[in-house]
Each structure stands twice: as C-alpha cells, then as structure tokens.
Amino acid sequence: MQTEPQTRHSRALPELRFSLNLLYVGRLLLGMKSPSLLANESIDAFDNRIEDVTDELVATELLHEAAILAGDTLPEISPAKAADDVA
C-alpha cells in the first residue's frame, strides 16, 4: 500500500533515479578503465549528462512535492476497481 500521494510527476521519478544510477556506474567503469582517460572528453560528456539528469531529477522532485502541497494529486485506484476496469 502506498503512503505517499501520487501526482502526474510520480511516474518519472523512478525512471530518472534509475537513469542517474546507470550514469554513475558508467562513469565509474569508464574512470576505472585507464587513468589517462581523466583528461578525455568522454569523461566530461558523462559528467555533463550526470549534471543534466540530476537537475531534471531535482526539478521533477520539486514539482512532485509542490503538487502534493497544492493538493494536485491523482485519485487512488483500489485494486478491486482496477480489476473491474480490466475485465
């Protein structure tokens, strides 16, 4: 059972968090490959993308929190109601 209300931004949050984690793993693996790559622009590209995704994640989290505070939440659908809609 979910305790936090769902907003229209709720679906994007897990995807953004997952993307950010993958970027961090890729950055770690690329950095482990060779110390000479630190000056390489591929590391800089990873760092820039990490910054972009982090900014988007923070903005989406703020929008989500603001929507909760404003009462702009999605209606809760009970499992029984969802099963009736599918049938």
N, CA, C and O atoms as a GROMACS GRO file, in nm:
protein
  348
    1MET      N    1   0.084  -0.118   0.000
    1MET     CA    2   0.000   0.000   0.000
    1MET      C    3   0.088   0.124   0.000
    1MET      O    4   0.181   0.135   0.080
    2GLN      N    5   0.060   0.216  -0.088
    2GLN     CA    6   0.140   0.337  -0.100
    2GLN      C    7   0.093   0.440   0.002
    2GLN      O    8  -0.026   0.461   0.022
    3THR      N    9   0.191   0.503   0.068
    3THR     CA   10   0.155   0.603   0.167
    3THR      C   11   0.164   0.743   0.110
    3THR      O   12   0.095   0.834   0.157
    4GLU      N   13   0.248   0.764   0.010
    4GLU     CA   14   0.263   0.896  -0.049
    4GLU      C   15   0.164   0.914  -0.163
    4GLU      O   16   0.149   0.824  -0.247
    5PRO      N   17   0.096   1.027  -0.167
    5PRO     CA   18   0.002   1.051  -0.277
    5PRO      C   19   0.075   1.053  -0.412
    5PRO      O   20   0.191   1.094  -0.422
    6GLN      N   21   0.005   1.008  -0.514
    6GLN     CA   22   0.061   1.006  -0.649
    6GLN      C   23   0.023   1.134  -0.722
    6GLN      O   24  -0.090   1.182  -0.714
    7THR      N   25   0.120   1.189  -0.795
    7THR     CA   26   0.095   1.306  -0.878
    7THR      C   27   0.130   1.270  -1.022
    7THR      O   28   0.175   1.159  -1.050
    8ARG      N   29   0.109   1.363  -1.110
    8ARG     CA   30   0.142   1.336  -1.252
    8ARG      C   31   0.294   1.326  -1.272
    8ARG      O   32   0.338   1.282  -1.378
    9HIS      N   33   0.372   1.365  -1.172
    9HIS     CA   34   0.518   1.357  -1.182
    9HIS      C   35   0.573   1.229  -1.121
    9HIS      O   36   0.692   1.200  -1.136
   10SER      N   37   0.489   1.152  -1.054
   10SER     CA   38   0.533   1.033  -0.982
   10SER      C   39   0.596   0.928  -1.073
   10SER      O   40   0.692   0.862  -1.035
   11ARG      N   41   0.543   0.913  -1.192
   11ARG     CA   42   0.592   0.808  -1.281
   11ARG      C   43   0.733   0.838  -1.333
   11ARG      O   44   0.807   0.745  -1.364
   12ALA      N   45   0.769   0.964  -1.342
   12ALA     CA   46   0.901   1.000  -1.396
   12ALA      C   47   1.013   0.982  -1.294
   12ALA      O   48   1.128   0.963  -1.331
   13LEU      N   49   0.980   0.989  -1.167
   13LEU     CA   50   1.083   0.984  -1.064
   13LEU      C   51   1.166   0.855  -1.064
   13LEU      O   52   1.289   0.864  -1.064
   14PRO      N   53   1.104   0.736  -1.064
   14PRO     CA   54   1.187   0.614  -1.066
   14PRO      C   55   1.274   0.603  -1.191
   14PRO      O   56   1.387   0.555  -1.184
   15GLU      N   57   1.221   0.645  -1.304
   15GLU     CA   58   1.298   0.639  -1.428
   15GLU      C   59   1.420   0.731  -1.422
   15GLU      O   60   1.529   0.694  -1.465
   16LEU      N   61   1.401   0.851  -1.369
   16LEU     CA   62   1.513   0.944  -1.357
   16LEU      C   63   1.617   0.894  -1.258
   16LEU      O   64   1.737   0.905  -1.283
   17ARG      N   65   1.571   0.839  -1.146
   17ARG     CA   66   1.666   0.786  -1.047
   17ARG      C   67   1.745   0.670  -1.106
   17ARG      O   68   1.866   0.660  -1.084
   18PHE      N   69   1.678   0.582  -1.179
   18PHE     CA   70   1.746   0.469  -1.242
   18PHE      C   71   1.847   0.517  -1.346
   18PHE      O   72   1.959   0.465  -1.352
   19SER      N   73   1.808   0.614  -1.426
   19SER     CA   74   1.900   0.668  -1.527
   19SER      C   75   2.023   0.729  -1.463
   19SER      O   76   2.135   0.710  -1.511
   20LEU      N   77   2.003   0.802  -1.355
   20LEU     CA   78   2.115   0.864  -1.286
   20LEU      C   79   2.208   0.758  -1.228
   20LEU      O   80   2.330   0.773  -1.236
   21ASN      N   81   2.152   0.653  -1.171
   21ASN     CA   82   2.236   0.544  -1.118
   21ASN      C   83   2.316   0.477  -1.229
   21ASN      O   84   2.434   0.445  -1.210
   22LEU      N   85   2.254   0.455  -1.345
   22LEU     CA   86   2.327   0.394  -1.456
   22LEU      C   87   2.441   0.485  -1.505
   22LEU      O   88   2.549   0.437  -1.538
   23LEU      N   89   2.415   0.614  -1.508
   23LEU     CA   90   2.520   0.708  -1.548
   23LEU      C   91   2.638   0.706  -1.450
   23LEU      O   92   2.754   0.711  -1.490
   24TYR      N   93   2.606   0.697  -1.321
   24TYR     CA   94   2.713   0.689  -1.221
   24TYR      C   95   2.794   0.561  -1.237
   24TYR      O   96   2.917   0.563  -1.224
   25VAL      N   97   2.729   0.450  -1.265
   25VAL     CA   98   2.801   0.323  -1.286
   25VAL      C   99   2.887   0.333  -1.412
   25VAL      O  100   3.002   0.290  -1.412
   26GLY      N  101   2.831   0.388  -1.518
   26GLY     CA  102   2.909   0.405  -1.642
   26GLY      C  103   3.029   0.495  -1.621
   26GLY      O  104   3.137   0.469  -1.672
   27ARG      N  105   3.010   0.601  -1.546
   27ARG     CA  106   3.120   0.694  -1.516
   27ARG      C  107   3.228   0.623  -1.435
   27ARG      O  108   3.347   0.641  -1.461
   28LEU      N  109   3.186   0.543  -1.337
   28LEU     CA  110   3.281   0.468  -1.256
   28LEU      C  111   3.360   0.370  -1.341
   28LEU      O  112   3.483   0.362  -1.330
   29LEU      N  113   3.290   0.295  -1.426
   29LEU     CA  114   3.358   0.197  -1.511
   29LEU      C  115   3.452   0.264  -1.610
   29LEU      O  116   3.562   0.214  -1.635
   30LEU      N  117   3.410   0.375  -1.666
   30LEU     CA  118   3.495   0.447  -1.761
   30LEU      C  119   3.618   0.503  -1.691
   30LEU      O  120   3.728   0.502  -1.747
   31GLY      N  121   3.602   0.551  -1.569
   31GLY     CA  122   3.714   0.604  -1.493
   31GLY      C  123   3.811   0.497  -1.449
   31GLY      O  124   3.930   0.523  -1.432
   32MET      N  125   3.761   0.374  -1.430
   32MET     CA  126   3.847   0.264  -1.389
   32MET      C  127   3.927   0.206  -1.505
   32MET      O  128   4.028   0.138  -1.485
   33LYS      N  129   3.882   0.235  -1.625
   33LYS     CA  130   3.945   0.174  -1.743
   33LYS      C  131   4.090   0.218  -1.757
   33LYS      O  132   4.178   0.134  -1.778
   34SER      N  133   4.115   0.346  -1.746
   34SER     CA  134   4.251   0.395  -1.763
   34SER      C  135   4.263   0.532  -1.697
   34SER      O  136   4.177   0.618  -1.716
   35PRO      N  137   4.369   0.553  -1.620
   35PRO     CA  138   4.387   0.685  -1.558
   35PRO      C  139   4.407   0.796  -1.661
   35PRO      O  140   4.379   0.913  -1.632
   36SER      N  141   4.456   0.763  -1.779
   36SER     CA  142   4.479   0.865  -1.881
   36SER      C  143   4.348   0.919  -1.940
   36SER      O  144   4.349   1.021  -2.007
   37LEU      N  145   4.236   0.849  -1.915
   37LEU     CA  146   4.108   0.894  -1.967
   37LEU      C  147   4.051   1.012  -1.890
   37LEU      O  148   3.954   1.074  -1.935
   38LEU      N  149   4.110   1.045  -1.776
   38LEU     CA  150   4.056   1.153  -1.696
   38LEU      C  151   4.054   1.285  -1.772
   38LEU      O  152   3.967   1.368  -1.748
   39ALA      N  153   4.149   1.304  -1.862
   39ALA     CA  154   4.152   1.427  -1.941
   39ALA      C  155   4.069   1.413  -2.069
   39ALA      O  156   4.053   1.508  -2.145
   40ASN      N  157   4.017   1.295  -2.091
   40ASN     CA  158   3.942   1.267  -2.212
   40ASN      C  159   3.805   1.335  -2.208
   40ASN      O  160   3.747   1.351  -2.101
   41GLU      N  161   3.755   1.373  -2.323
   41GLU     CA  162   3.626   1.441  -2.328
   41GLU      C  163   3.508   1.346  -2.307
   41GLU      O  164   3.397   1.392  -2.283
   42SER      N  165   3.532   1.215  -2.314
   42SER     CA  166   3.422   1.122  -2.287
   42SER      C  167   3.383   1.127  -2.139
   42SER      O  168   3.266   1.112  -2.105
   43ILE      N  169   3.481   1.147  -2.052
   43ILE     CA  170   3.451   1.164  -1.909
   43ILE      C  171   3.373   1.293  -1.888
   43ILE      O  172   3.278   1.296  -1.811
   44ASP      N  173   3.413   1.398  -1.958
   44ASP     CA  174   3.342   1.525  -1.946
   44ASP      C  175   3.199   1.513  -1.996
   44ASP      O  176   3.108   1.574  -1.940
   45ALA      N  177   3.179   1.435  -2.100
   45ALA     CA  178   3.044   1.415  -2.152
   45ALA      C  179   2.958   1.342  -2.049
   45ALA      O  180   2.842   1.376  -2.030
   46PHE      N  181   3.016   1.241  -1.983
   46PHE     CA  182   2.944   1.171  -1.877
   46PHE      C  183   2.908   1.266  -1.764
   46PHE      O  184   2.795   1.268  -1.715
   47ASP      N  185   3.006   1.347  -1.723
   47ASP     CA  186   2.982   1.441  -1.614
   47ASP      C  187   2.873   1.542  -1.649
   47ASP      O  188   2.789   1.575  -1.565
   48ASN      N  189   2.875   1.590  -1.771
   48ASN     CA  190   2.771   1.685  -1.814
   48ASN      C  191   2.634   1.620  -1.816
   48ASN      O  192   2.535   1.682  -1.776
   49ARG      N  193   2.627   1.496  -1.864
   49ARG     CA  194   2.498   1.426  -1.868
   49ARG      C  195   2.448   1.397  -1.726
   49ARG      O  196   2.328   1.406  -1.699
   50ILE      N  197   2.541   1.362  -1.635
   50ILE     CA  198   2.504   1.340  -1.496
   50ILE      C  199   2.446   1.468  -1.436
   50ILE      O  200   2.346   1.464  -1.365
   51GLU      N  201   2.508   1.580  -1.465
   51GLU     CA  202   2.455   1.709  -1.416
   51GLU      C  203   2.316   1.737  -1.473
   51GLU      O  204   2.228   1.782  -1.400
   52ASP      N  205   2.297   1.710  -1.601
   52ASP     CA  206   2.167   1.734  -1.664
   52ASP      C  207   2.057   1.648  -1.602
   52ASP      O  208   1.949   1.698  -1.572
   53VAL      N  209   2.086   1.519  -1.584
   53VAL     CA  210   1.986   1.428  -1.528
   53VAL      C  211   1.960   1.464  -1.382
   53VAL      O  212   1.846   1.456  -1.336
   54THR      N  213   2.065   1.502  -1.309
   54THR     CA  214   2.047   1.543  -1.169
   54THR      C  215   1.958   1.666  -1.161
   54THR      O  216   1.868   1.672  -1.076
   55ASP      N  217   1.981   1.764  -1.248
   55ASP     CA  218   1.896   1.883  -1.249
   55ASP      C  219   1.751   1.848  -1.281
   55ASP      O  220   1.659   1.900  -1.219
   56GLU      N  221   1.732   1.759  -1.378
   56GLU     CA  222   1.596   1.720  -1.415
   56GLU      C  223   1.528   1.643  -1.300
   56GLU      O  224   1.409   1.661  -1.274
   57LEU      N  225   1.605   1.558  -1.232
   57LEU     CA  226   1.550   1.483  -1.119
   57LEU      C  227   1.510   1.576  -1.006
   57LEU      O  228   1.402   1.561  -0.948
   58VAL      N  229   1.595   1.670  -0.973
   58VAL     CA  230   1.564   1.765  -0.865
   58VAL      C  231   1.441   1.848  -0.902
   58VAL      O  232   1.353   1.869  -0.818
   59ALA      N  233   1.434   1.894  -1.025
   59ALA     CA  234   1.318   1.974  -1.068
   59ALA      C  235   1.189   1.891  -1.062
   59ALA      O  236   1.085   1.942  -1.020
   60THR      N  237   1.196   1.766  -1.103
   60THR     CA  238   1.078   1.680  -1.100
   60THR      C  239   1.036   1.650  -0.957
   60THR      O  240   0.916   1.645  -0.927
   61GLU      N  241   1.134   1.628  -0.868
   61GLU     CA  242   1.101   1.606  -0.727
   61GLU      C  243   1.035   1.729  -0.666
   61GLU      O  244   0.940   1.718  -0.588
   62LEU      N  245   1.084   1.847  -0.702
   62LEU     CA  246   1.023   1.970  -0.651
   62LEU      C  247   0.881   1.988  -0.705
   62LEU      O  248   0.792   2.029  -0.631
   63LEU      N  249   0.860   1.958  -0.831
   63LEU     CA  250   0.726   1.966  -0.888
   63LEU      C  251   0.632   1.866  -0.821
   63LEU      O  252   0.516   1.897  -0.796
   64HIS      N  253   0.682   1.748  -0.793
   64HIS     CA  254   0.604   1.645  -0.725
   64HIS      C  255   0.563   1.692  -0.585
   64HIS      O  256   0.446   1.682  -0.548
   65GLU      N  257   0.659   1.744  -0.510
   65GLU     CA  258   0.629   1.794  -0.375
   65GLU      C  259   0.532   1.912  -0.379
   65GLU      O  260   0.443   1.922  -0.296
   66ALA      N  261   0.551   2.001  -0.475
   66ALA     CA  262   0.462   2.116  -0.488
   66ALA      C  263   0.320   2.071  -0.522
   66ALA      O  264   0.223   2.128  -0.471
   67ALA      N  265   0.308   1.970  -0.607
   67ALA     CA  266   0.176   1.919  -0.643
   67ALA      C  267   0.108   1.857  -0.521
   67ALA      O  268  -0.013   1.872  -0.503
   68ILE      N  269   0.184   1.789  -0.438
   68ILE     CA  270   0.126   1.731  -0.316
   68ILE      C  271   0.078   1.842  -0.224
   68ILE      O  272  -0.032   1.836  -0.170
   69LEU      N  273   0.161   1.944  -0.206
   69LEU     CA  274   0.124   2.055  -0.118
   69LEU      C  275   0.002   2.131  -0.171
   69LEU      O  276  -0.080   2.180  -0.094
   70ALA      N  277  -0.010   2.140  -0.302
   70ALA     CA  278  -0.123   2.211  -0.363
   70ALA      C  279  -0.248   2.124  -0.372
   70ALA      O  280  -0.355   2.172  -0.407
   71GLY      N  281  -0.233   1.995  -0.340
   71GLY     CA  282  -0.348   1.906  -0.348
   71GLY      C  283  -0.377   1.855  -0.488
   71GLY      O  284  -0.485   1.802  -0.514
   72ASP      N  285  -0.282   1.871  -0.578
   72ASP     CA  286  -0.298   1.827  -0.716
   72ASP      C  287  -0.250   1.682  -0.727
   72ASP      O  288  -0.146   1.655  -0.787
   73THR      N  289  -0.326   1.590  -0.669
   73THR     CA  290  -0.287   1.450  -0.669
   73THR      C  291  -0.381   1.370  -0.758
   73THR      O  292  -0.492   1.413  -0.789
   74LEU      N  293  -0.334   1.254  -0.797
   74LEU     CA  294  -0.416   1.164  -0.877
   74LEU      C  295  -0.508   1.086  -0.785
   74LEU      O  296  -0.470   1.055  -0.672
   75PRO      N  297  -0.626   1.053  -0.830
   75PRO     CA  298  -0.716   0.974  -0.745
   75PRO      C  299  -0.659   0.835  -0.725
   75PRO      O  300  -0.601   0.775  -0.816
   76GLU      N  301  -0.678   0.784  -0.603
   76GLU     CA  302  -0.630   0.649  -0.573
   76GLU      C  303  -0.726   0.548  -0.633
   76GLU      O  304  -0.848   0.561  -0.623
   77ILE      N  305  -0.669   0.447  -0.695
   77ILE     CA  306  -0.749   0.341  -0.757
   77ILE      C  307  -0.730   0.215  -0.672
   77ILE      O  308  -0.617   0.168  -0.656
   78SER      N  309  -0.836   0.163  -0.621
   78SER     CA  310  -0.826   0.042  -0.540
   78SER      C  311  -0.800  -0.077  -0.633
   78SER      O  312  -0.838  -0.073  -0.749
   79PRO      N  313  -0.734  -0.182  -0.582
   79PRO     CA  314  -0.707  -0.300  -0.666
   79PRO      C  315  -0.834  -0.363  -0.722
   79PRO      O  316  -0.834  -0.412  -0.835
   80ALA      N  317  -0.943  -0.361  -0.645
   80ALA     CA  318  -1.069  -0.418  -0.692
   80ALA      C  319  -1.123  -0.338  -0.810
   80ALA      O  320  -1.174  -0.396  -0.906
   81LYS      N  321  -1.113  -0.206  -0.801
   81LYS     CA  322  -1.160  -0.117  -0.909
   81LYS      C  323  -1.076  -0.138  -1.035
   81LYS      O  324  -1.130  -0.141  -1.146
   82ALA      N  325  -0.944  -0.152  -1.018
   82ALA     CA  326  -0.856  -0.174  -1.133
   82ALA      C  327  -0.888  -0.306  -1.201
   82ALA      O  328  -0.884  -0.315  -1.324
   83ALA      N  329  -0.920  -0.409  -1.124
   83ALA     CA  330  -0.954  -0.539  -1.180
   83ALA      C  331  -1.086  -0.532  -1.256
   83ALA      O  332  -1.102  -0.595  -1.360
   84ASP      N  333  -1.182  -0.454  -1.205
   84ASP     CA  334  -1.310  -0.438  -1.273
   84ASP      C  335  -1.294  -0.365  -1.405
   84ASP      O  336  -1.364  -0.395  -1.502
   85ASP      N  337  -1.203  -0.268  -1.408
   85ASP     CA  338  -1.180  -0.191  -1.531
   85ASP      C  339  -1.117  -0.276  -1.640
   85ASP      O  340  -1.144  -0.256  -1.758
   86VAL      N  341  -1.033  -0.372  -1.602
   86VAL     CA  342  -0.965  -0.457  -1.698
   86VAL      C  343  -1.064  -0.559  -1.757
   86VAL      O  344  -1.056  -0.591  -1.875
   87ALA      N  345  -1.153  -0.609  -1.677
   87ALA     CA  346  -1.247  -0.713  -1.719
   87ALA      C  347  -1.352  -0.664  -1.812
   87ALA      O  348  -1.437  -0.741  -1.855
   0.00000   0.00000   0.00000
